[in-house]
């Protein structure tokens, strides 16, 4: 089969990566939710008629219970004395352990629906019900909910129409620069209005007096105060005090309104808050949330220190602590008001929290176990219908079949052996969860094999295309045998028939098609592959052993990058142990002859190594922001002055440079003004906000003014791109990021200057050698420095909002996320310009280096495909997903960077470098090198 054109290969690569990027969701994260599940009821007697679920969004457990020193008064006090009193005298308390990501949506799904949000929901909307699921609200007779427009609609849209009422405030309320208490005041005021209206509206009064009612109060104020001012601020503390007082008042009002003792209360939080005012990761401050339950049907506290750890002993709560998983709260609420367990709940009823006879506890837990195993039975039935041969889960088949195990539990309850029945129910529940896991992984071997063959096939296919375009001058005679086509058609036909029998989605057919196509191409074009490899080795001229050693060394660096995803310090080690010595080891005479650039490269490697060992979670530091902005301005001014003399810049070019330099200074001034105003609790001045946006957009468009009087020298082009992104980094930085941008830019410039001397051979279009892959590997390494230099995956999921407040003071996740992405992309864009200039400078054909990178990037993807996990904490799960998706998208990202590079370096001219530079001696290099550079 003839080789395809470069554009055809790129199109196939885009479709392949978009398809296979989703493979982890079809393999590891197929939704465990099943529909048509029979509901199970916890108990015939309803302990409580109504339940209040009160969620203090972003409330840390320690701040809820411990004694703190208030920043304003300087006095020691408990922030939530009423909640503490309920834990000490009226109810049961403990901690609710959340899973990562510690965000509002998954936290509320867990506590209200009883399951940990389906991982496939990461591809769904932020503010909508991500997947169809049942919930306590849907099983209640009626739910009245009050709070945020980002949370409440998730549960009303998925419920029976008319069952869930919402009172939400407008998004404009979520302004991080105004008092966070206003958000919670809205909730309590509207709840008061509801009860006030019921006094004059008999229909509403009758509705409120029905049983199985739920009142959901989502209190976002604490979270907002934590983001804005940190969880040790007066604002955070005052918000906790406010809701504690309001809950105390609310209990009095509810008891007066109903005149009975039939209300259950659940107070908890969806997640905590880090000391830096963020959440999302798995730090204990984010995963440990308070849980206090009191009222009808709830156990009273038991004295003692059982369940406490060293931290909670300091809270001075001399009663037993009972911890739960966050999903257990849904089963507890279902039990307390006597409604069905949510159909997809995997929570276990926490018996320590309920006040009931042993028989009732055993019966409630048994029904809890039956509801979980029911999900297994429905899923098993679906798989049996689609497979010619199905092997059931051993722990729930044969003598251990579901009916037998159920009968054993029922017999124990009937005979009055309640403790044994509880133990047997817990075991049955565990088998059900394990069985669901077994069914989830039933088809893994085949799919993972196809994905592995797909990535290996793509890398070889892309490498053959690269050899054909840039190495092999004449296409070798290809085999005319027809057997590869016949084998490929037969294999794909067999797989397609299997997937059709299993009613598999369309993606599965693509998972089979791509590996078959790629390996067919590899077999058909094996002569091109062999001849291309031979030419690469021959042109290198270092012998077979040296080429093999260099190749192995390159793979070791790539594998070390993979380890760096988990430990950023690895990039520092690579910088200091390998890359800082590159110019000196590659060609000592050349490095000495160009000592300024060699020293600049090595020194910037040392500086950047410091960034990848610096903390990823940063505290706002205005001094660093201003200092880095000043440094950018100084470097820009010096560079403009130098180029003005050497290139004789005049007219519109100097005006453009002046505008860009002025925008950097203006960004420093407006950022300082915004930060000082926000830190003084005065809000974001509208003038600063407008100027900030204008500076951001103007800085990105100013370079286009150069088209009026173009200057094609590569140094000037590099400088204008550098200055274009300086204001972005100033406005969106919170700490040392500006310093990183400067150091990274200087490193890239020194790379250009050194490469155009190392790779120069007197004329463009030189043949490509195996040694040129060092530039591709270095580019891959620097893409990781661009990302990990200021953070990692976890720091993105819990990024500080301080920087985006300067432009968007009102909560808007998509707009804020877009600004974060812009900031992340800036170093990559400068890197793409650098590689484009280097490609021209060393005389290679256009796209040659980018094509090299394209053929080796998926080494990372394949590694991370097997490091994806679907069990454990959300931190492990989310990290695995992020790593694989980032590496899979790298191919697409490289194509994007190639396009950007082509656009930004269009028309660039590279100043000639004397070939004799390699023969210079240290005593004579200075003057001649200046001439060559000019």
N, C-alpha and C positions, 0 to 999 in steps of 0.2 A: 504493500500500500504506500503511495507517495506521501512524503512528509508534508505536514500542513504549514500554512503561512503563520507568521508570528502573530498576526491579529486573530487568526482562528484559534491558536493555542491560548492566547490571552482570554478570549471569550469562553473557551472550554474551562479554563482555570477559574474564572469568576463563577460560572455556574456550578462547577464542582465544589468549590469552597463554600459557597452559599448553601449548597445542599448538605454537605458533610459537616458543616458547622452545627446543623440542627440534629445530627445523628445522636449526640449525647442525650437529647431530649426524647428521642425515639427508643433509646436503649436504656439509659440509666433513669430517666425521669418521665416515664409514661405515667399518666395520672393514675393514682391508686383509687380514685373515687369511682364508685360504681352506683348505678341507679337501679331502682326497682328493689331496694333492700327493705326487708320487713322490719318494722319498728318494734322496739322493746321498751316496756314501761317499767320504771324503777320500782313502783309500789302502788298498791291500790289506794292507800291512805296518803293524802297530800299533807306533808308537815306544815307548809306555809301557804297562805293564799296569794301572796304577792312577794316580789323580790326586787330589791334595788341593787343594781350593779353600778358601782361608782368607780371610774377608772381615772386615776391621776396620771395623765400622760407624762412620761419622763421622770416619774418620782423614784428616786433611789431609796432602797430599803433603809440604809443607815440614816439618811436625813429624816426619814419618817419617824424613826424610833429613838435615835440617840439624842443626848443633850448637846447643844451646840452653843457657840458664842456668836451672838448676832452682830454682824459687822457695823450696824448703825448704833446700837445701844451699848455694845460691849459686854452685855450681860449674858449669863448662861441661862438657857431655857430649852424646853421641849417645844418643837414646832407644831406637833400634832397631839396635844394632851388628850383630846376627846377620843381619837383613834386608839391611843395608848390605853386609855381607861377601859375601852371595850376589850382590848387584848388581855388586860389584867383582871377584869371582873365579870365580863358578860359573854365572851365568845372564845373562839380559838384562833390562834395566830400562827404564822409561819412565813416562809418565803416561797414565792412562786418563781420557779426557774424557767427562764425563757430560752429560746433557741436563737441562734444567729441566722439571718441578720436581725439585730435588735431594733426593728423598725415598727412603726405603728400598725401597718396593715397586717403583717404576719402575726404580730402579738395579739391583735383583736380577733383575728380568725381563729387562733389557737384557743383563746379563752371563751369564745362565744360559739364556735362551731365544733371545737373538740379535736381538731387535727392541725398538724403543722402544715402550713400553706403549701399546696402542691408546687414543687419546684418548677414545673413547666409554666407556672404563672408569672415567672420573671419576664416572659415575652408579652404579657398582657398589660392593660392600662394600670396606672397608679391609683386612680380615684374610682375605679369601677370594681364590681365584683369580678375577681380575676378568673374564677372557675365556678361552675354551678355546684353549690353545696348546701346542705341542710344546716340549720343552726338552732340554738335554744330559742331565739326570737321567733323563728318560723314555727316551732312546736308550741309556743305559748298561745294563750287565748288572744292576748293583745300585748304589744310592746310600744311603750312611749319612749322615744329617744330624743336626746337633746345634745347638741354639740357641733362638732366640726363637719363641714361639707366634704372633707376628704375621707371620713370614716363612716358616717352614718349611711350614706347611699349604698355602700357595699352590701349591707344586710337587708335593706328595704327592697332592693331590686331583686334579690334572690328569694324573697319570702312570698307567701300567699298574698295576693293583692288585698290591700286594706288592713293587713295584720300588723304592720309596723308603721307607726306615725313618726314623722321627723320634724324637729324644729332646729334648723341650722342657721348659722349666721353667714353673712356674705364673706367672700374671700378677702375683702378689704380689711376685715377685722384682724386677719393674721398678719399684722404689721409688727415687725420685730422691734420697731423703734418706739412703740407706744406701750402703755401699761398692759402687761399680760393678764392682770386680774380682770380686765374688761371681758375677756373671752369666757371666763368662768362665771362672771356676773350674769352674762347673757343666759347661761344654762339655768342657774338658780332662779333668775327672774321669770323665765318662761315656765318653769315648773310651778312656781308660785301662781302664775296666771292660770295654769291648768286647774289647780285646786280651787282657786277663787271662782273660776267660771263654773266649776261643778256645783257650787253652792246655789247658782241661779239656773243651771241647766240640768234638769232631772235626767235626761237621756245620757248625758256625759257622766252624771253621778252614778247611775245604774251601771254603766260600763266600767267605771273605776272600781266598783265594789264586786265585780266578778272575780272568781279565783283565777289562778294561773296567769297573773299579770306580771309583766316585767317593766321596770323603769330603768332606762340606761342613761347614765350621766357621763358624757365624755368631756373631761376637764383638761383642755389643752394648755392652760395658762402656765403650768409648771414647766412643761417642755419648752414653751416659747421663752420663758425667763431664763431657763438653763442655756438655751442656744445663744441668747443675746448677752447674758451677763455671767454665765457659768453657775454651776450648782453650789457654789459657796458664797454667792452674792446675796445682798440684802433683798433683791427682787425675788430671787428663787425662794428664799426663806419666807418672805412675806406672803408669797402665793400659797405656800403650804399652810401657813397659819390661817389664811383667808378661807381656804376650802375646809379646814378642820372646824372652824367656827360655823360655817354655813351647813356642814353636815350635821353638826350638833343641833342647830336650829331646825334643820329639815326633819330630823327624827322626831322632835317635839311636835312639829306641824303634822306629820303623818299620823302619829299616834292620836292626836286630837281629831283629825279628820275621820279616821276610821273607827276610833274608839274600841279597838281590839288589840290583841297581842299576836297578830297573825302575819307579821312582816319579817322577812329575812333580809339581811344586809350583807353585801359582799363588797369590800373595799380592796382594790389592788391597783397595779400599774401595768401598762403594756411592755415597758422597758425602762431601764434606768438612764443614767447620764454620766458620761466620763467627766473627769476633772477639767477637761478642755472644752466642755460644752457641746460634745458630739455624742453620737451613739451609732450603732450599726455593727460593731465588732463584738467579739466574745469576752471582753473584759468583765470581771465579776461586777463592777459598778454598773454595767449595762444589762447583765443577765439576771441579777438578783433584785427582785421587786417585792414590795410588801404585800402580804395577804392577811386581812383581818375579816373574819366572818362572825356575825352575831345575829341574834334574833330567833324566831321560831324554827325549831328543828335542829338547832346548832348546839353542839356541846359547849358546856361552860369550861373555863380554863382549869387545868390541873397544875398544882404547884410542883416545882422541880426545875431542873436544868436539862432534862432530856431533850435531845435534838439540837442543843446550842453548840456553837463553835466559839473560838476565842473572840471573834469580833462581836457576836451577838450577846455574849456575856457582859460586854461593856454597856449594853443598852439598858441595863437595870430592869429587865422583865423577868421576874422570878417565876415564870410559868413555862410549861412545856412548849417547845417549838415544834411544829409539824410542817415540814416542807412538802411541796407538791410540784409536779410538772405543770406548765401553764395550761396544757390541754385538759388536765384533770378538773379545772374550774368549771368547764362546760357540763361535765357529768354531775358535779356537785350542785350546780344551779338546777339542772333537770330534776334531780332528786328532791331538792328543797321545795319546789312548786309542783311536783308530781306530773311532769310532762315526759313525753318520749325522749329517750336519749337521741341526740342528733344522729342521723343515719350513717354519717361517715366519721363519727367520733372514734378516736383511739385512746381517749383518756380513761384513766382508772379512778373509780369513785374513791375519794379519800375518806375512809371510814372513821378516822380520828376526828373528823370535823362534824359528824352527824350524831345527834342525840336520838338513839333508837335502840330497840331491843335486839339481841343477837339474831333472832329469826329474821327481823326486818333487814338487818345489815346483810345477812347471808343472801336473802332473796334479791335485794337491790344489786349486790355485786354479781350474783349469778346472771341477772338480766343484762347487766353491763357486759359481761363476758359473752353472752349469747349475741348481743348486738354487734360485737366485733367479729365473731366467727361467722355471722351471717354475711358479712362483707366477703369473707373468704369463699363461702359457698356460692355466692352469685358470680364471683370472678372465676371460680373453678368451672362452673357450668358454661360460661362463655368460652373458655379455652377448650373444653371438651368438644364443643360443637365445631371448632375450627381445625382440630388436629386429627389426623388419621390414627395416630397413636399418642395417647396422653398418659403420663405417669403421675398419679396423684401424690400429694405431699405425704410422706410416710407417717408423720406424727398425727395425721388426721385421717388415716385410712386403715383398712384391715380391722384389727381388734380395737384400734384407737379411733374408730370412726366417730363422727360428730354425734350421732344418735346415742352411741354407747356412753360417751363422756358426759353428755347431757343427763342421761338417765342416772349415772352415778352421783352427779351433783344433786339431782332432785331427790334421790333416795336418802342422801345424807341429811338434807333439809327436813324431809318427812320424818326421819328417825330422831331428829333433834340434835344431830351432831353438827352444830353450826360452825364451830371453829374449823373442823375438817372440811366442811362445805366451802368455807371462805378460801381455804388453801387450795382446794381443788378448782374453784372458780378462777383463782389467780393463775393457776397452771394452764387452765383451759384458755384463758385470755392470752397468755404468753404463746401458746401453740397457734392461736388464731393470727396473732401478729407475725409470727414466724412463717405461717402458711401464706399470708399475703406477700411476704418477702419472697418466698419460693416462687410464687406465680409471677411476680414482677420480673424475676430474672430467668424465667423459663426459656426464653428465646435468645439469650445473650450470646452464646457461643457462636452461632451462625452470623449474627449481625456484627459482632466485634471482629470476626475474621474478615468479613467483607470490607469493613472500614479500614482495617489494617492493610489489606491488599490494595485498597483504593489509594491510600496515601503513599505507599511504596511505589505503586504503579505511576501515580502522578509525578513523583519526584524523578523517576527514570524517564518518563515521557517528556517532562520539562527540560531535563538535562540533554536528552537527544535533540530536542528542538534548539537548545542553546548551541550544541556542537554543530548542528547543521547550519545555523545562521552565522556563527562567529569563528568557528575553528576549521571545519571541513570545507575546503574550497570547492571540491567537486564531489557531488553526491555519489557514493559507492553504488554499485549494481546491487539491487535488492532481490531477495529470493522471490521466485514466482510460484512457490508451493501454495496449494490451496488448503492444506490441512489446518493451518492456523485459523482461517475463517470458519471452517466447519466446526472445529473445537469450540471457538468462541460462541457461535450461534447455539450449539448444543448446550453449553454451560448456562448461558443466559436463559435459554428456553426452559431448562429444568428449574432454575431458580424462580423464574416468572410463574411457572405452573404451581410451584410450592406456595408462593406468596398469594396467588389467586385462591388457592384452596383455603388458606388461612385468613382470607378477607383482610389482607394487610393493606395499609395505606399506600398511596402512590410513591411516597419517599422510598419505600423498601425496594421498589423496582429500580430506582435510580442508584441505590446502594449496590445493586447487583450490576447495573449497566456500566457504571464508570470503571470499576476494576477490570471487568472483561474487556472493555474498549482500550484501556491503558496498556494492559499486558499484551493485548493483540498488537498494538502499535510497537511495543518494545520488541516482541519477537519478530515482527515484520521488518523492523529497522535496526536489527542487531548489528549489521555491518557498519552503519553510521556510528553507532555507539562504540564499537571496538576501534574503528579507525580514529575517531575523535579523541578517545583516551590516549591512544598511541601518539598522536600528534602533540597533545598537551605535555606528555612526558618527554618527548624528544626535544621540543622547543625550550623546555626548562633548562636542559643542559647540566643538571646536577646528578644524573644517574638515577637508576631505579630506586636504590635505597633511600636517597635523599628525598625523592618525590613521595615515596610511601611514608617516610617519617613526617614530612610536612603535612600530608593529608591526615595522618593519625593525630597530629598536634592540633590541626584545625577542628577535628571532631571532638577532641578533649575540651577545647575552649567552648564549643557549642554545648556540650553536656554540662560544663561548669555553669554556663548561663542558666540552664534549667535549674540547677541547685540554687542559683541566685534568686529565683522567684520566691523561694522560701526563706532565704537568708541573704539580705541585701549586702552583707559584708563581703560576700564572694566577689562582687564587682570591684570592691576596693582592693582585694587581693590580686585580681587579674590586672587592675590598673598599675599597681605598684610592682608586681612580680614580672609582668610581661610588657605591657603596652608603653610604659614610660621609657623603656630602654630601646624601643623599636628603631628610631633613627640611628642610634649609636651602634647597634648590633647589625643592622642591615648593611650599612656602608659608613664605616668610621670616618673616612676622608670626607665624604659628602656631608656628614653630620657636623664635622668640624668646620668645613667650608661655609656652612650655613648655620653657624652656631646660635644665632639669635632665634631662628625658628625652632631649632632642635631643643634649645633650652626652654623656649616658650611651651613647646609640646610637653616636655617632661614635667615642667613646673605645674602646668594645668592638669596633668594626670594626677599629680600629688594633691592638688586642690580638690579635684572632683572625687578623688578617693575619700576625702573627708566627708563629702556630702552623703555618700552611700552608707556611712556608718552613723550619720546624724539621726536624731529622733524623727520618725515620720509624722508624729502628731505634734503640731506646732502651736505655740501661743502667740497671739498677735504682738508684734514688736515693731512699733512705729519707727524707732531709731534705725533698725535694719532696713526697713522699707525706704526711708528717706536716704540713708547712706548709699544703698545700692542704686537708687535713682540718680543720685549725684555722680556716682561712679560711671554709670551709663552715659551721662551727659559729658563728663570729662573725656572719656574714651572717644565718644563720637566727635567732640570738638577737636581733639588732637588728630584723629583720622581725617576729618574734613580738611584741616589745615595742611596736613602732609600731602593729601591728594590734590589739593588746590594748587600746590606748587608743582608737583610732578606731572599732573594731567592738565594744568592750566584751566581749571574750572571757571566758568563765567556765566553771567546771565541767569536764565531760568534754572539752571542746575544749582547755582549757589542759593537761589531763593528756595528751591525745594529742600536743600540741605538745612537751611536756616529754619524752615517751617518744621521739619522733622525734629531738629534739635529743640526748638521751642515747645513742641508738643510733649517731649520728654520732661522738660522742666515744668510745664503746666500740669502734667500728670502727677508729678511729685507734690506740687502745691495743692491741687484739689484733693488728692488722697490724704494728705496731712490734715486738711481742713475737715474732711468727712470723718476721719478716724477720731480726731479730737472731739468733734461734736457728738459722735456716737458714744464715745467713752464717758462724756460728761452727761449722758442720759438726756440730751437735748434733741435726739432724733436726727434724721438725715436732712440737712438743708436742701430745699428744692433746687437752689442755684448750684450747689455742689453736685447734685445728681445729674442735672442737665449738662453741666460742663464735663462731668465724668464720661457720660455717654458720647458727647460730641468729640472729646479727646480720643476715646477708643476708636470710633469710626473714622475720624480724620486721619489718625496715625496709620490705619490700614489702607487708606486710599491715597495718601500723599505720594508714595513712590510712583504712582501712575503719572504724576506730573512730569516725570523725567522723559516720558515719551514725546513731549514737546521739543526737547533738545537732548536726544539720547546720548549717554556716555556708555560705551560698551566694554570698558576695562573691567575685568572680573573683580578687582578690588573695590571699585566703586559700587558695583552691583551687590556685592556681599555686604558692604556697609549700609546701603539703603535698606536692604532687607532686615539687617540687624536692628537699625533704628526704628523701622516700622513696627516691630513687635515690642520694643522697650516699654512704651506706655501701657500696653496690655499687661506686662509682667508687674509693673509698678502698681497699677490699680487693683490687680487681682492677687497680689501677694499678701501674705500675713506675717512672713518672717524672712528666712534666708533665701527664698526662691530667686530674688533678683540677682544675688551674688552668683547663684548657680548658672543663671542665664548668661552672665558675663563670662564666667570661666569656660562654660561650654562653647560659647561663640569664639573665644580666643583659641581654644583647642582646635576647633574646626578650621579656623583660618590658617593656623600653623600646619594643619594636615594638608590643606591645599598647596601651600607653598613647598612643603617637603615632597609631596607626591609628584608635583610637576617637575621636580628635579630627579627623583628616583626613576620615574617611568619615562622620562623624555628620551627619544631616540632620533630626533632631528626632523621627523616628518609624521603627519597623521596617518592613521590606518595601519599601524603596526600590528603584527600577528599577536594573538592572545596566547598566554602561557599559563601553566598550572599555577605559577607563583602569583598571578593576578587575583587568584581566589582569596588572597590575604586581604584585599580591599573589600571583597564581599563579606568576609567574616568580620572585618573591622566595622563595616557599616552595620551589620547585625548587632555587634557589641554596643556600638554607640546608640543605636535605637533603644537599647535597654538602659543605657546610662541616661538617655533623655527622659525615660519614664521613671526609673527607680532613683534617679538623682534627688528627687524631692518627695518621694513617697512610695507606696506600694498599693496592692489591691485593697487591703483593709483600710488604708488611709483614705481611699476614694470613697468607700462605702460609708465612712464616718467623717467626711471632710468638714472642716470648720466653715461656718457660714459668714464669718467676719468679713471676708473679702467681698462677697456678693451683696452684703448689706449696703455697700457704698454705691451700688447701682440699683438694686432691687430690695427695698426694705420690707415689702409684703411677700409672704410665703408664696412661691410659685415654683414647684419642683422642676418643671421642665425648663423654664427660663434659667433657673439657677444651675441646673445640670448642664445646660448649653454653655454657660459661661465657664464652668469647670472644664468642659471638653476643649473649649477654645484655648484656655490656659495650658492644658496638657499638650495640645497639638503644636504649639509655637516652636519648641525645640526641634520637633520632627520636621517642620517645614524648613527651618534653617539647615537642618541636616540634609534634606533632599537637594537644596540648592548647592550645598557643598559637594555632594556626590556627582551632581550634574557637571559642575565645574571641573572636578577631578577627571571625569570621563573624557572631557575635552582636553584637559591639560596633558594627560599621558598618551594622547593620540589614539585611543581606542575608538572603534565604531560606536555610533550613538546607541544607547540602551544596553551596551555590552555588560557593564557592571550590574545594572539593575536585573538583567536576565540571569546573571550568575546568582544573585541573591535569591531570585525567584525559585531557583532549582534546589536550594538547600534549606529554605525556611521551614518546611514542613517536617524536618527532623524534630523540631521542637513540638509541633502539633501532635505527632505520633507519640512522643513521650508523654505528653500531658493527657492524651486520650486515655491512657492506662492509669493515670493518676487521678482521674475523676472518681469521686466517691458519691454514693447516694445515701450513706448512713453516717451516723455521728452528728456532730454539731453542725449548725448552719454555717459556721465559720469554715469548717472543712469542706462542706458541700459547695458553698459559694466560691471559695478560693479555687477549687477544682474546675468549676464551670468557667470562672473568669480567666484562668490560665489557658484553658483549652481554646476558648473563644478568641482571646487576644492573639494567640499564636495562629489559629486558623484564619483569622481576619488579617494577619500580617501580610499574606499574599495580596489581598485586596488593597491593603493599606500601602503596600509597596507600589502597586499600580497607580494609586492616587498620588503618592509622592513622586513617582516618575512623571506623571502629568504636570504636577506643580513645578517640578524641576525644569521640565521642558519649557514651560511658560515663563518662569522667572529668569532662566539663563539664556533665553532666546537672544541671539545676536551677540552674546558675550565673546570677547576677544581675549586670548591668553597671551601675555607678553612672552616673547621668545626667551629661552634660557640657553646660554652657551653650553654646548656639550662638554667643553673643556673644564667646566666647573668641577667635574669629578677628579681632575688632576691637580686642583688647587692645593696648596699647602697652607697650614694654619697661619703662616707668616704673611701670606699675601691674599687671604680670602676676603678680608673686609671690603676693600675698595672694589675688587672685581665682582663680588657678590652683589654690591649695590647697583652696579651697572647692569648685571644680568637681571636683577629684579625689576629695575626700571624698564 
